[in-house]
């Protein structure tokens, strides 16, 4: 494997996020890597069906962003307290684009991310962020299917 000074873990703070932690921890230990945790908030207007005055949006987004940042720090403290270099960032916008932008701006060497392995209508409606990141990433992407994690976890330890 090549240089892996910086590992990026995009975190959506769902229960599946913690399933990826052992992989990131192992890679970070092996390569003495910095860990970067990134959570991306979609723009507020993507969730609103009714028109909302523009002056409301910044306040709501700021409040949500602060809450997510606190949760991201708690996630870091719970799972990566033994690592000396763990960066935390909350971004806003298109999730895949923000991940790729972060990789470029922070010179990340490897992305480790989960996939929910949605199929059919769920994939059509939600899209596949992981797929878009894999297609557009300038660095390798280590994808972990959270639906099969119990089957592949023993292989990493070997």
DSSP file (Angstrom, degrees, kcal/mol; ACC not computed):
  #  RESIDUE AA STRUCTURE BP1 BP2  ACC     N-H-->O    O-->H-N    N-H-->O    O-->H-N    TCO  KAPPA ALPHA  PHI   PSI    X-CA   Y-CA   Z-CA
    1    1 A X              0   0    0      0, 0.0     3,-0.1     0, 0.0     2,-0.0   0.000 360.0 360.0 360.0 152.5    0.0    0.0    0.0
    2    2 A X        -     0   0    0      1,-0.2   107,-0.0   107,-0.1     0, 0.0  -0.108 360.0 -43.0 -88.2-170.5    1.2    3.5   -0.6
    3    3 A X        +     0   0    0      1,-0.1    -1,-0.2     2,-0.0     3,-0.1  -0.287  49.9 177.3 -56.4 132.5    1.3    6.5    1.7
    4    4 A X        +     0   0    0     27,-0.2     3,-0.1    -3,-0.1    -1,-0.1  -0.467  22.6 144.8-135.7  62.1   -1.7    6.9    3.9
    5    5 A X  S    S+     0   0    0      1,-0.2    29,-3.6    28,-0.2     2,-0.4   0.813  71.6  37.4 -70.7 -30.0   -0.9    9.9    6.1
    6    6 A X  E     -a   34   0A   0     27,-0.2   103,-2.1   101,-0.1   104,-1.4  -0.979  66.6-170.0-131.2 123.3   -4.5   11.1    6.2
    7    7 A X  E     -ab  35 110A   0     27,-2.7    29,-3.1    -2,-0.4     2,-0.5  -0.916  10.9-151.4-109.7 135.1   -7.6    8.9    6.3
    8    8 A X  E     -ab  36 111A   0    102,-2.8   104,-3.1    -2,-0.4     2,-0.6  -0.923  10.3-173.9-109.3 127.8  -11.1   10.4    5.8
    9    9 A X  E     -a   37   0A   0     27,-3.3    29,-1.7    -2,-0.5     2,-0.4  -0.924  15.1-150.9-116.3 103.0  -14.1    8.9    7.4
   10   10 A X  E     -a   38   0A   0     -2,-0.6     2,-0.5   102,-0.5   104,-0.4  -0.609  19.3-158.9 -69.7 129.1  -17.3   10.6    6.2
   11   11 A X        +     0   0    0     27,-3.2    29,-0.3    -2,-0.4    61,-0.0  -0.946  28.3 178.5-120.1 123.5  -19.8   10.2    9.1
   12   12 A X        -     0   0    0     -2,-0.5    -1,-0.1    27,-0.1     3,-0.1   0.424  45.6-126.3 -98.6   0.3  -23.5   10.4    8.8
   13   13 A X        +     0   0    0      1,-0.2     2,-0.2     2,-0.1    -2,-0.1   0.696  64.6 134.2  62.6  22.6  -23.9    9.7   12.6
   14   14 A X  S >> S-     0   0    0      1,-0.1     3,-1.7     0, 0.0     4,-0.5  -0.487  76.8 -96.0 -87.9 170.3  -26.3    6.8   12.0
   15   15 A X  T >4 S+     0   0    0      1,-0.3     3,-0.6     2,-0.2     4,-0.4   0.770 123.2  63.2 -61.4 -24.2  -25.9    3.6   13.8
   16   16 A X  T >> S+     0   0    0      1,-0.2     3,-1.0     2,-0.2     4,-0.6   0.737  85.1  76.0 -72.8 -20.3  -23.9    2.1   10.9
   17   17 A X  H X> S+     0   0    0     -3,-1.7     3,-1.1     1,-0.3     4,-0.5   0.884  90.8  54.5 -57.5 -39.4  -21.2    4.8   11.3
   18   18 A X  H X< S+     0   0    0     -3,-0.6     3,-0.6    -4,-0.5     4,-0.5   0.740  95.0  68.6 -69.2 -21.1  -19.8    3.0   14.3
   19   19 A X  H <4 S+     0   0    0     -3,-1.0     4,-0.3    -4,-0.4    -1,-0.2   0.744  97.9  51.9 -68.3 -22.0  -19.4   -0.3   12.3
   20   20 A X  H XX S+     0   0    0     -3,-1.1     4,-2.0    -4,-0.6     3,-0.7   0.656  86.2  88.2 -86.7 -18.0  -16.7    1.3   10.2
   21   21 A X  H <X S+     0   0    0     -3,-0.6     4,-3.1    -4,-0.5     5,-0.3   0.866  81.7  55.0 -53.2 -46.7  -14.6    2.4   13.2
   22   22 A X  H 3> S+     0   0    0     -4,-0.5     4,-2.2    -3,-0.2    -1,-0.2   0.874 109.5  48.6 -59.1 -34.8  -12.6   -0.8   13.6
   23   23 A X  H <> S+     0   0    0     -3,-0.7     4,-2.4    -4,-0.3    -1,-0.2   0.936 113.8  44.7 -68.0 -47.0  -11.4   -0.6   10.0
   24   24 A X  H  X S+     0   0    0     -4,-2.0     4,-2.8     2,-0.2     5,-0.2   0.920 113.8  51.0 -63.9 -43.6  -10.4    3.1   10.3
   25   25 A X  H  X S+     0   0    0     -4,-3.1     4,-2.3    -5,-0.2    -2,-0.2   0.924 111.4  47.2 -59.6 -46.3   -8.7    2.4   13.7
   26   26 A X  H  X S+     0   0    0     -4,-2.2     4,-2.6    -5,-0.3    -1,-0.2   0.925 114.3  46.1 -63.6 -45.6   -6.7   -0.5   12.3
   27   27 A X  H  X S+     0   0    0     -4,-2.4     4,-2.4     1,-0.2    -2,-0.2   0.914 112.2  51.1 -63.8 -42.4   -5.6    1.4    9.2
   28   28 A X  H  X>S+     0   0    0     -4,-2.8     5,-1.6    -5,-0.2     4,-0.9   0.882 112.3  47.0 -64.0 -38.1   -4.7    4.4   11.2
   29   29 A X  H  <5S+     0   0    0     -4,-2.3     3,-0.5    -5,-0.2    -2,-0.2   0.948 113.0  48.4 -66.7 -48.4   -2.6    2.3   13.6
   30   30 A X  H  <5S+     0   0    0     -4,-2.6    -2,-0.2     1,-0.2    -1,-0.2   0.876 125.0  29.1 -60.3 -39.5   -0.8    0.5   10.8
   31   31 A X  H  <5S-     0   0    0     -4,-2.4    -1,-0.2    -5,-0.2   -27,-0.2   0.369 101.2-124.1-105.4   3.8    0.0    3.6    8.9
   32   32 A X  T  <5 +     0   0    0     -4,-0.9     2,-0.2    -3,-0.5    -3,-0.2   0.941  54.8 172.7  51.3  50.9    0.3    6.1   11.8
   33   33 A X      < -     0   0    0     -5,-1.6    52,-0.3    -6,-0.2   -27,-0.2  -0.544  39.2-117.1 -94.6 152.2   -2.3    8.2   10.0
   34   34 A X  E     -a    6   0A   0    -29,-3.6   -27,-2.7    -2,-0.2     2,-0.5  -0.590  31.8-137.5 -72.7 148.6   -4.3   11.2   10.9
   35   35 A X  E     -ac   7  86A   0     50,-2.6    52,-2.8    -2,-0.2     2,-0.5  -0.955  14.7-164.1-112.6 131.7   -8.0   10.6   11.0
   36   36 A X  E     -ac   8  87A   0    -29,-3.1   -27,-3.3    -2,-0.5     2,-0.5  -0.970   1.7-162.1-116.2 123.2  -10.4   13.1    9.5
   37   37 A X  E     -ac   9  88A   0     50,-3.0    52,-2.1    -2,-0.5     2,-0.4  -0.914  12.5-177.2-104.2 124.9  -14.1   12.9   10.4
   38   38 A X  E     -ac  10  89A   0    -29,-1.7   -27,-3.2    -2,-0.5     2,-0.5  -0.985  11.0-174.6-128.2 127.5  -16.4   14.8    8.1
   39   39 A X  E     - c   0  90A   0     50,-2.3    52,-2.6    -2,-0.4     2,-0.5  -0.984  12.6-156.5-118.6 131.5  -20.1   15.2    8.4
   40   40 A X  E     - c   0  91A   0     -2,-0.5     2,-0.5   -29,-0.3    52,-0.2  -0.926   1.4-155.4-114.7 126.1  -22.0   16.9    5.5
   41   41 A X  E     - c   0  92A   0     50,-3.1    52,-2.9    -2,-0.5     3,-0.1  -0.838  19.7-128.8 -95.7 129.6  -25.3   18.6    6.0
   42   42 A X        -     0   0    0     -2,-0.5    52,-0.1    50,-0.2     5,-0.1  -0.414  43.2 -83.1 -69.5 154.5  -27.5   18.9    2.9
   43   43 A X    >   -     0   0    0      1,-0.1     3,-1.9    -2,-0.1     4,-0.3  -0.327  38.5-121.3 -61.5 142.3  -28.7   22.4    2.2
   44   44 A X  G >> S+     0   0    0      1,-0.3     3,-2.0     2,-0.2     4,-0.6   0.818 106.5  65.7 -55.6 -38.4  -31.9   23.2    4.2
   45   45 A X  G 34 S+     0   0    0      1,-0.3    -1,-0.3     2,-0.2     3,-0.3   0.668  88.6  69.0 -65.7 -14.7  -34.0   23.9    1.2
   46   46 A X  G <4 S+     0   0    0     -3,-1.9    -1,-0.3     1,-0.2    -2,-0.2   0.712 104.0  43.2 -72.3 -19.0  -33.7   20.3    0.1
   47   47 A X  T <4 S+     0   0    0     -3,-2.0     2,-0.5    -4,-0.3    -1,-0.2   0.530  96.2  88.6-102.7  -8.5  -35.9   19.2    3.1
   48   48 A X     <  +     0   0    0     -4,-0.6     4,-0.1    -3,-0.3     3,-0.0  -0.808  42.2 178.8-102.6 127.0  -38.5   21.9    2.9
   49   49 A X  S    S+     0   0    0     -2,-0.5     2,-0.2     2,-0.1    -1,-0.2   0.830  71.4  60.9 -88.3 -38.5  -41.7   21.5    0.9
   50   50 A X  S    S-     0   0    0      1,-0.1     2,-0.1     0, 0.0    -2,-0.0  -0.584 100.7 -93.8 -89.2 151.4  -43.3   24.8    1.9
   51   51 A X        -     0   0    0     -2,-0.2     2,-0.4     1,-0.0    -1,-0.1  -0.429  41.7-163.1 -63.4 134.8  -41.6   28.2    1.1
   52   52 A X        -     0   0    0     -2,-0.1     5,-0.1    -4,-0.1    -4,-0.0  -0.976  27.0-105.7-121.5 133.2  -39.6   29.4    4.1
   53   53 A X    >>  -     0   0    0     -2,-0.4     3,-1.7     1,-0.1     4,-0.9  -0.288  28.8-124.0 -56.4 141.5  -38.4   33.0    4.4
   54   54 A X  H 3> S+     0   0    0      1,-0.3     4,-0.8     2,-0.2     3,-0.2   0.794 107.8  63.6 -59.9 -30.5  -34.7   33.3    3.6
   55   55 A X  H 3> S+     0   0    0      1,-0.2     4,-0.6     2,-0.2    -1,-0.3   0.718  99.4  55.3 -69.6 -18.1  -34.0   34.9    7.0
   56   56 A X  H <> S+     0   0    0     -3,-1.7     4,-2.0     1,-0.1     3,-0.3   0.875  95.2  67.0 -77.6 -39.3  -35.1   31.7    8.7
   57   57 A X  H  X S+     0   0    0     -4,-0.9     4,-2.9     1,-0.2     5,-0.3   0.875  95.7  50.9 -55.8 -49.8  -32.7   29.4    6.9
   58   58 A X  H  X S+     0   0    0     -4,-0.8     4,-2.4     1,-0.2    -1,-0.2   0.901 112.1  48.0 -59.2 -40.4  -29.3   30.7    8.2
   59   59 A X  H  X S+     0   0    0     -4,-0.6     4,-2.1    -3,-0.3    -1,-0.2   0.918 114.5  45.0 -65.4 -43.5  -30.4   30.4   11.9
   60   60 A X  H  X S+     0   0    0     -4,-2.0     4,-2.7     2,-0.2     5,-0.2   0.932 114.2  48.9 -65.4 -45.9  -31.8   26.9   11.4
   61   61 A X  H  X S+     0   0    0     -4,-2.9     4,-2.6    -5,-0.2    -2,-0.2   0.891 110.9  50.8 -62.2 -39.8  -28.7   25.8    9.5
   62   62 A X  H  X S+     0   0    0     -4,-2.4     4,-2.2    -5,-0.3    -1,-0.2   0.906 111.8  47.2 -64.1 -42.4  -26.4   27.2   12.1
   63   63 A X  H  X S+     0   0    0     -4,-2.1     4,-2.1     2,-0.2    -2,-0.2   0.931 114.5  45.7 -65.2 -46.5  -28.3   25.5   15.0
   64   64 A X  H  X S+     0   0    0     -4,-2.7     4,-2.6     1,-0.2     5,-0.2   0.917 111.9  52.7 -62.9 -42.9  -28.3   22.1   13.2
   65   65 A X  H  X S+     0   0    0     -4,-2.6     4,-2.5    -5,-0.2    -1,-0.2   0.901 108.6  49.9 -60.1 -42.9  -24.6   22.5   12.3
   66   66 A X  H  X S+     0   0    0     -4,-2.2     4,-2.2     2,-0.2    -1,-0.2   0.901 111.3  49.1 -63.3 -41.2  -23.7   23.2   15.9
   67   67 A X  H  X S+     0   0    0     -4,-2.1     4,-2.3     2,-0.2    -2,-0.2   0.920 112.3  47.5 -63.9 -44.5  -25.7   20.1   17.0
   68   68 A X  H  X S+     0   0    0     -4,-2.6     4,-2.5     1,-0.2    -2,-0.2   0.903 110.0  53.0 -65.1 -40.6  -24.0   17.9   14.4
   69   69 A X  H  X S+     0   0    0     -4,-2.5     4,-2.3    -5,-0.2    -1,-0.2   0.920 108.8  49.5 -62.2 -42.5  -20.6   19.3   15.3
   70   70 A X  H  X S+     0   0    0     -4,-2.2     4,-2.2     1,-0.2    -1,-0.2   0.924 112.0  48.6 -59.8 -44.3  -21.2   18.4   19.0
   71   71 A X  H  X S+     0   0    0     -4,-2.3     4,-2.4     1,-0.2    -2,-0.2   0.872 109.5  52.6 -64.0 -36.6  -22.3   14.9   18.0
   72   72 A X  H  X S+     0   0    0     -4,-2.5     4,-2.5     2,-0.2    -1,-0.2   0.887 108.7  49.6 -66.9 -39.5  -19.2   14.5   15.8
   73   73 A X  H  X S+     0   0    0     -4,-2.3     4,-2.8     2,-0.2    -2,-0.2   0.897 111.0  49.8 -65.1 -39.9  -16.9   15.5   18.7
   74   74 A X  H  X S+     0   0    0     -4,-2.2     4,-2.2     2,-0.2    -2,-0.2   0.909 110.1  51.0 -63.2 -41.4  -18.7   12.9   20.9
   75   75 A X  H  X S+     0   0    0     -4,-2.4     4,-2.5     2,-0.2     5,-0.4   0.931 111.9  47.5 -59.7 -46.9  -18.2   10.3   18.2
   76   76 A X  H  X S+     0   0    0     -4,-2.5     4,-2.8     1,-0.2    -2,-0.2   0.937 112.7  48.1 -59.3 -48.3  -14.5   11.2   18.1
   77   77 A X  H  < S+     0   0    0     -4,-2.8     4,-0.4     1,-0.2    -1,-0.2   0.833 115.1  45.9 -65.4 -32.3  -14.2   11.1   21.8
   78   78 A X  H  < S+     0   0    0     -4,-2.2    -1,-0.2    -5,-0.2    -2,-0.2   0.913 128.2  20.7 -75.8 -43.6  -15.9    7.7   22.1
   79   79 A X  H  < S+     0   0    0     -4,-2.5    -2,-0.2    -5,-0.2    -3,-0.2   0.685 131.1  33.1-104.8 -20.2  -14.2    5.9   19.2
   80   80 A X  S >< S+     0   0    0     -4,-2.8     3,-1.6    -5,-0.4    -3,-0.2   0.042  70.3 121.5-129.0  27.9  -10.9    7.6   18.6
   81   81 A X  T 3  S+     0   0    0     -4,-0.4    -1,-0.1     1,-0.3    -4,-0.1   0.752  74.9  58.3 -64.7 -23.4   -9.7    8.9   21.9
   82   82 A X  T 3  S+     0   0    0     -3,-0.1     2,-0.5    -5,-0.0    -1,-0.3   0.456  88.8  89.1 -85.7  -0.6   -6.5    6.9   21.7
   83   83 A X    <   -     0   0    0     -3,-1.6     3,-0.2     1,-0.1    -3,-0.1  -0.845  65.9-152.0-102.4 131.0   -5.4    8.6   18.5
   84   84 A X  S    S+     0   0    0     -2,-0.5     2,-0.6     1,-0.2    -1,-0.1   0.822  83.5  47.3 -71.7 -30.6   -3.4   11.8   18.7
   85   85 A X        +     0   0    0    -52,-0.3   -50,-2.6     2,-0.0     2,-0.4  -0.852  62.6 147.2-120.7  98.3   -4.5   13.4   15.4
   86   86 A X  E     -c   35   0A   0     -2,-0.6     2,-0.3   -52,-0.2   -50,-0.2  -0.954  26.2-161.7-131.2 113.2   -8.3   13.4   14.8
   87   87 A X  E     -c   36   0A   0    -52,-2.8   -50,-3.0    -2,-0.4     2,-0.4  -0.695   3.5-158.3 -92.9 146.1   -9.7   16.3   12.8
   88   88 A X  E     +c   37   0A   0     -2,-0.3     2,-0.3   -52,-0.2   -50,-0.2  -0.988  15.6 169.1-127.5 132.9  -13.4   17.1   12.9
   89   89 A X  E     -c   38   0A   0    -52,-2.1   -50,-2.3    -2,-0.4     2,-0.5  -0.997  21.3-158.7-146.9 139.9  -15.3   19.1   10.3
   90   90 A X  E     -c   39   0A   0     -2,-0.3     2,-0.3   -52,-0.2   -50,-0.2  -0.980  21.5-178.0-114.1 128.7  -19.0   19.8    9.4
   91   91 A X  E     -c   40   0A   0    -52,-2.6   -50,-3.1    -2,-0.5     2,-0.4  -0.773  16.4-137.8-121.0 167.7  -19.7   21.0    5.9
   92   92 A X  E     +c   41   0A   0     -2,-0.3     2,-0.3   -52,-0.2   -50,-0.2  -0.980  56.2  41.6-128.2 138.8  -22.8   22.0    4.0
   93   93 A X  S    S+     0   0    0    -52,-2.9     2,-0.4    -2,-0.4    -2,-0.1  -0.930  97.3   1.2 135.8-155.9  -23.9   21.1    0.5
   94   94 A X     >  -     0   0    0     -2,-0.3     4,-2.7     1,-0.1     5,-0.2  -0.586  65.0-139.3 -71.1 125.8  -24.0   18.1   -1.8
   95   95 A X  H  > S+     0   0    0     -2,-0.4     4,-2.3     1,-0.2     5,-0.2   0.924  97.1  43.3 -59.2 -52.9  -22.6   15.3    0.2
   96   96 A X  H  > S+     0   0    0      1,-0.2     4,-2.4     2,-0.2    -1,-0.2   0.919 115.8  48.9 -61.5 -44.0  -20.5   13.6   -2.5
   97   97 A X  H  > S+     0   0    0      1,-0.2     4,-2.7     2,-0.2    -1,-0.2   0.892 111.1  50.0 -63.4 -39.7  -19.1   16.9   -3.8
   98   98 A X  H  X S+     0   0    0     -4,-2.7     4,-2.4     2,-0.2    -1,-0.2   0.886 109.9  50.9 -67.1 -38.2  -18.2   18.1   -0.3
   99   99 A X  H  X S+     0   0    0     -4,-2.3     4,-2.4    -5,-0.2    -2,-0.2   0.953 113.1  44.9 -62.2 -49.3  -16.4   14.8    0.4
  100  100 A X  H  X S+     0   0    0     -4,-2.4     4,-2.0     1,-0.2    -2,-0.2   0.908 113.2  51.2 -62.3 -42.6  -14.4   15.1   -2.8
  101  101 A X  H  X S+     0   0    0     -4,-2.7     4,-2.7     1,-0.2    -1,-0.2   0.891 109.9  49.7 -61.0 -40.2  -13.7   18.8   -2.1
  102  102 A X  H  X S+     0   0    0     -4,-2.4     4,-2.7     2,-0.2     6,-0.3   0.913 107.4  54.3 -65.3 -43.1  -12.4   18.0    1.4
  103  103 A X  H  X>S+     0   0    0     -4,-2.4     5,-1.8     1,-0.2     4,-0.6   0.916 113.6  42.8 -56.4 -44.6  -10.2   15.2    0.0
  104  104 A X  H  <5S+     0   0    0     -4,-2.0     3,-0.4     3,-0.2    -2,-0.2   0.930 116.3  45.4 -69.6 -46.2   -8.6   17.8   -2.3
  105  105 A X  H  <5S+     0   0    0     -4,-2.7    -2,-0.2     1,-0.2    -1,-0.2   0.848 121.9  36.7 -70.0 -33.3   -8.3   20.7    0.1
  106  106 A X  H  <5S-     0   0    0     -4,-2.7    -1,-0.2    -5,-0.2    -2,-0.2   0.404 105.1-124.4 -99.3   1.4   -6.9   18.6    3.0
  107  107 A X  T  <5 -     0   0    0     -4,-0.6    -3,-0.2    -3,-0.4  -101,-0.1   0.924  38.9-171.9  54.2  49.5   -4.8   16.3    0.8
  108  108 A X      < -     0   0    0     -5,-1.8  -101,-0.2    -6,-0.3    -1,-0.2  -0.458  17.0-158.6 -70.7 143.6   -6.4   13.1    2.1
  109  109 A X  S    S+     0   0    0   -103,-2.1    31,-0.6     1,-0.3     2,-0.3   0.713  70.3  16.0 -98.1 -25.1   -4.8    9.9    1.0
  110  110 A X  E     -bd   7 140A   0   -104,-1.4  -102,-2.8    29,-0.1     2,-0.5  -0.984  59.6-148.3-153.9 135.8   -7.6    7.4    1.5
  111  111 A X  E     -bd   8 141A   0     29,-2.2    31,-3.5    -2,-0.3     2,-0.5  -0.912  10.9-168.4-103.9 131.9  -11.3    7.5    2.1
  112  112 A X  E     + d   0 142A   0   -104,-3.1  -102,-0.5    -2,-0.5     2,-0.3  -0.976  23.7 159.9-117.8 116.4  -12.9    4.8    4.3
  113  113 A X  E     - d   0 143A   0     29,-2.4    31,-2.6    -2,-0.5     2,-0.2  -0.961  34.1-123.3-141.6 157.2  -16.7    4.9    4.0
  114  114 A X  E     - d   0 144A   0   -104,-0.4     2,-0.4    -2,-0.3    31,-0.2  -0.516  15.8-152.8 -89.4 158.6  -19.7    2.8    4.6
  115  115 A X  E     - d   0 145A   0     29,-2.2    31,-1.8    -2,-0.2    32,-0.3  -0.992  12.1-153.4-128.1 144.5  -22.4    1.9    2.1
  116  116 A X        -     0   0    0     -2,-0.4    29,-0.1    29,-0.1    -1,-0.1   0.495  34.0-135.8 -90.6  -4.7  -26.0    1.1    3.0
  117  117 A X        -     0   0    0      1,-0.2     2,-0.1     6,-0.0     6,-0.1   0.892  33.1-177.1  51.6  48.1  -26.3   -1.0   -0.1
  118  118 A X        -     0   0    0      9,-0.1     2,-0.3     4,-0.1    -1,-0.2  -0.452   1.0-172.4 -72.4 148.6  -29.7    0.3   -1.0
  119  119 A X    >>  +     0   0    0     -2,-0.1     3,-1.0     4,-0.0     4,-0.7  -0.875  41.7   1.1-134.2 168.9  -31.3   -1.2   -4.1
  120  120 A X  H 3> S-     0   0    0     -2,-0.3     4,-2.1     1,-0.2     3,-0.2  -0.225 125.5  -2.2  60.3-134.3  -34.3   -0.5   -6.2
  121  121 A X  H 3> S+     0   0    0      1,-0.2     4,-2.8     2,-0.2     5,-0.3   0.856 132.0  57.0 -63.4 -38.9  -36.6    2.4   -5.3
  122  122 A X  H <> S+     0   0    0     -3,-1.0     4,-2.9     1,-0.2     5,-0.3   0.915 110.0  45.2 -59.9 -42.5  -34.6    3.4   -2.3
  123  123 A X  H  X S+     0   0    0     -4,-0.7     4,-2.5     2,-0.2    -1,-0.2   0.898 112.5  51.7 -67.1 -39.7  -31.4    3.8   -4.4
  124  124 A X  H  < S+     0   0    0     -4,-2.1    -2,-0.2     2,-0.2    -1,-0.2   0.916 117.6  37.9 -63.0 -43.2  -33.4    5.6   -7.1
  125  125 A X  H  < S+     0   0    0     -4,-2.8    -2,-0.2     1,-0.1    -1,-0.2   0.931 128.1  32.1 -74.9 -47.0  -34.8    8.1   -4.5
  126  126 A X  H  < S-     0   0    0     -4,-2.9    -3,-0.2    -5,-0.3    -2,-0.2   0.724  96.2-149.9 -85.0 -22.0  -31.7    8.5   -2.3
  127  127 A X     <  -     0   0    0     -4,-2.5     2,-0.6    -5,-0.3    -1,-0.1  -0.168  29.8 -79.7  72.9 179.9  -29.1    8.0   -5.0
  128  128 A X     >  +     0   0    0      1,-0.2     4,-2.0    -4,-0.1     5,-0.2  -0.888  39.2 179.9-124.6 102.8  -25.8    6.5   -4.0
  129  129 A X  H  > S+     0   0    0     -2,-0.6     4,-2.5     2,-0.2     5,-0.2   0.923  87.7  52.7 -62.4 -44.8  -23.4    8.9   -2.4
  130  130 A X  H  > S+     0   0    0      1,-0.2     4,-2.9     2,-0.2     5,-0.2   0.919 107.6  51.1 -59.0 -44.8  -20.8    6.2   -2.1
  131  131 A X  H  > S+     0   0    0      1,-0.2     4,-2.3     2,-0.2    -1,-0.2   0.915 111.0  48.0 -60.1 -43.5  -21.0    5.4   -5.8
  132  132 A X  H  X S+     0   0    0     -4,-2.0     4,-1.7     2,-0.2    -1,-0.2   0.881 112.2  49.5 -65.2 -38.4  -20.5    9.0   -6.7
  133  133 A X  H  X S+     0   0    0     -4,-2.5     4,-1.8     2,-0.2    -2,-0.2   0.939 110.9  49.4 -66.2 -46.0  -17.6    9.4   -4.4
  134  134 A X  H  < S+     0   0    0     -4,-2.9    -2,-0.2     1,-0.2     3,-0.2   0.919 112.8  47.9 -58.4 -44.3  -15.9    6.2   -5.8
  135  135 A X  H  < S+     0   0    0     -4,-2.3    -1,-0.2    -5,-0.2    -2,-0.2   0.831 123.4  30.8 -66.5 -32.5  -16.4    7.4   -9.4
  136  136 A X  H  < S+     0   0    0     -4,-1.7    -1,-0.2    -5,-0.2    -2,-0.2   0.455  86.9 118.8-110.0  -2.1  -15.0   10.9   -8.7
  137  137 A X     <  -     0   0    0     -4,-1.8     4,-0.1    -3,-0.2   -37,-0.0  -0.434  50.1-154.8 -72.7 136.2  -12.5   10.5   -6.0
  138  138 A X  S    S+     0   0    0     -2,-0.2     2,-0.3   -38,-0.1    -1,-0.1   0.508  83.0  49.3 -82.9  -3.8   -8.8   11.4   -6.8
  139  139 A X  S    S-     0   0    0      1,-0.1   -29,-0.1    -5,-0.0   -30,-0.1  -0.855 103.5 -77.9-128.0 164.2   -7.7    8.9   -4.1
  140  140 A X  E     -d  110   0A   0    -31,-0.6   -29,-2.2    -2,-0.3     2,-0.5  -0.263  39.8-148.4 -60.5 149.4   -8.6    5.3   -3.3
  141  141 A X  E     -d  111   0A   0    -31,-0.2     2,-0.8    -4,-0.1   -29,-0.2  -0.986   2.9-155.9-123.9 121.3  -11.9    4.6   -1.5
  142  142 A X  E     -d  112   0A   0    -31,-3.5   -29,-2.4    -2,-0.5     2,-0.4  -0.873  19.5-161.6 -96.8 109.4  -12.2    1.7    0.9
  143  143 A X  E     -d  113   0A   0     -2,-0.8     2,-0.5   -31,-0.2   -29,-0.2  -0.803   7.4-163.9-102.4 131.8  -15.9    0.8    0.9
  144  144 A X  E     -d  114   0A   0    -31,-2.6   -29,-2.2    -2,-0.4     2,-0.9  -0.961  14.0-143.1-117.7 119.8  -17.5   -1.2    3.7
  145  145 A X  E >   -d  115   0A   0     -2,-0.5     3,-1.6   -31,-0.2     4,-0.2  -0.721   8.8-158.3 -81.4 109.4  -20.9   -2.7    3.2
  146  146 A X  T 3  S+     0   0    0    -31,-1.8     3,-0.5    -2,-0.9     4,-0.2   0.678  87.0  65.6 -66.3 -17.1  -22.5   -2.4    6.6
  147  147 A X  T 3  S+     0   0    0    -32,-0.3    -1,-0.3     1,-0.2     3,-0.1   0.739 112.3  32.4 -75.2 -22.1  -25.0   -5.2    5.7
  148  148 A X  S X> S+     0   0    0     -3,-1.6     4,-1.5     1,-0.1     3,-1.2   0.166  81.9 117.1-117.7  17.7  -22.2   -7.8    5.5
  149  149 A X  H 3> S+     0   0    0     -3,-0.5     4,-1.7     1,-0.3    -1,-0.1   0.807  71.2  57.5 -61.9 -33.0  -19.8   -6.4    8.1
  150  150 A X  H 34 S+     0   0    0     -4,-0.2     4,-0.5     1,-0.2    -1,-0.3   0.812 108.0  49.8 -68.2 -27.1  -20.0   -9.4   10.5
  151  151 A X  H <4 S+     0   0    0     -3,-1.2     4,-0.3     1,-0.1    -2,-0.2   0.866 117.3  36.5 -79.0 -35.9  -18.8  -11.6    7.6
  152  152 A X  H >X S+     0   0    0     -4,-1.5     4,-0.9     1,-0.2     3,-0.6   0.637  94.7  83.6 -95.3 -13.0  -15.8   -9.5    6.5
  153  153 A X  H >X S+     0   0    0     -4,-1.7     4,-1.1     1,-0.2     3,-0.9   0.905  87.4  54.5 -58.8 -44.0  -14.6   -8.3    9.9
  154  154 A X  H 3> S+     0   0    0     -4,-0.5     4,-0.9     1,-0.2    -1,-0.2   0.832 100.9  61.5 -60.6 -29.8  -12.6  -11.5   10.7
  155  155 A X  H <4 S+     0   0    0     -3,-0.6     3,-0.3    -4,-0.3    -1,-0.2   0.833  99.4  55.0 -65.5 -31.8  -10.7  -11.1    7.4
  156  156 A X  H << S+     0   0    0     -4,-0.9    -1,-0.2    -3,-0.9    -2,-0.2   0.882 102.7  55.8 -68.4 -37.6   -9.2   -7.7    8.5
  157  157 A X  H  <        0   0    0     -4,-1.1    -1,-0.2     1,-0.3    -2,-0.2   0.772 360.0 360.0 -67.0 -26.1   -7.8   -9.1   11.7
  158  158 A X     <        0   0    0     -4,-0.9    -1,-0.3    -3,-0.3    -2,-0.1   0.449 360.0 360.0 -70.3 360.0   -5.8  -11.8    9.8
